[in-house]
Amino acid sequence: MSETKLNTLSVLVDNEAGVLSQVARLFSRKGYNIESFVSGSTVDPAITRLTIEVYADEDQIKLLSNQLAKLIPVHSVKILTPEISIRRELVLIKVKAPAGASRSELIQIANIFRASIIDVSIGVLTFAIIGDEDKTQAFVNILGEYEILELVRTGIVALERGQETIYDKTKVKGEFDYGKNVL
């Protein structure tokens, strides 16, 4: 049996009411906890792209992908492994930053990580950082040395590297391989 790991699914669905709950219900029925669920518009306003992260082994993720593909509002499903994909998340962090040395330290840390300062107020700095999970988590860990007042993460969004796209219609339904369309 293969090891359980975090998997990323990229899914194109109809942009209509109830589709997100239908997709989430599939994972819930099968006993999977969704780690991250990001929904966003595409170039076609009738289509929504979902990026879903879930812990599963190789066989389980294949099964989940095939079951997702059978849902009526689903147009395409791809498994995006880190090796073949570009992955990013946005993190907003509000940190207590009294005037003086500690505020200067926070600004230097932000510069090292190429984070943006998006709001400054008396005693508080708010940062935005975009990057892969390792970069954003390292930034959060370092800021943990200070007093984090509030934090929010978007979850991972991902695209396949190179010329292949999720819109590639040349794939035959049922064909399955990492980075290839299920539909």
Summary of the structure (lengths in Angstrom):
residues: 183
radius of gyration: 19.3
end to end distance: 25.9
largest distance: 61.9
contacts: 522
relative contact order: 0.20
helix: 27%
strand: 39%
